[in-house]
């Protein structure tokens, strides 16, 4: 569809936000790779700055979706948290 206003009329807010969130996840993964494999320190810092901004955008979208009840996260059981902490501490 070439007219964005028509697209927005046929796609609900929940679907748009979900699409935005998925896009942010892909972008942050890419910028993370670029920053981690960058040889030039100045360029690496630029990628890290962009990555930070993209994480903020992703967090805002996630928070908005969660506030509307569109992205629910199951709380972890305390026992599983403890087990994971122990496992990571062991190396």
N, C-alpha and C positions, 0 to 999 in steps of 0.2 A: 504494500500500500504506500503510495507516494505522499499522501497528505497526512502529516502527523496528527492533526486534529481529529481526523476520522479514525485513526488508529486508537487514539486515547479514548474515543467514544465507545469503541467496541471492546476494549480491554479495561477491566476494573482496576482500581487502585491496588488491591492486593496482588494481582498478577503483575502489575508494573513494578511494584516494590520488590516482589520476588525476583523478577528479571534483573532489576538493578542490583540486588544483593548477589545474585549469581555472577553477574558481570564484575562486581567489585572483588569477589573471591578470586576470579581468574586474573584480574589485573594485579592484585596484591601478590599472587603467586608468581606472576611473571616478573614484577619489579623486585621481588625477593631474590629470584634467581639472578637477575641482572646485577643487583648490588653485590651478591655473594661471589660472583664470578668476574667482577670488573677489576681490571688491572690498574686503571688510572684512579688515584685517590680522590681527585676532585669530582670526577664523574660518579664514582661510588657514593660520595656524599650527596650528590644531586639525586641519585636514585634512592638513597635512604630518606632524603627529605620528601620526595614524591611518595615513597612507600608509606611514610608516616601520615601524609595527607590522605592517601587512599584508605588507610586503616581507619582514620577518623570518619571518613564518608561512610565506610562499611559499617562502623559502629553506630552511626546515626540512623542508617537505614534499618539495621537490626533492632535498635531500641524502639524505633517507630513501629515496626512490625510487631514486636513483642508487646508493646503497650496496647496495640489494637487486638491482641489475642491471635495474631496470624502466624506467630513463630514461637511456639512453646518449647521450652527446654526442660527436660526432666531433671530434677535435682539429684545429684549423686548421693548414694548412700555413704554415710560416714565411714563405714567399714571399708568400702572400696577406695575411698580417698586415702585412708590410712595405709592400705595395702599398696597402693600406687606410690605413695611417698616413700615407703620402706623399700620398694623395688628400685626406685630411682636413686635412693641414697646408697644402695649397695653397688651401684655402678653399672 
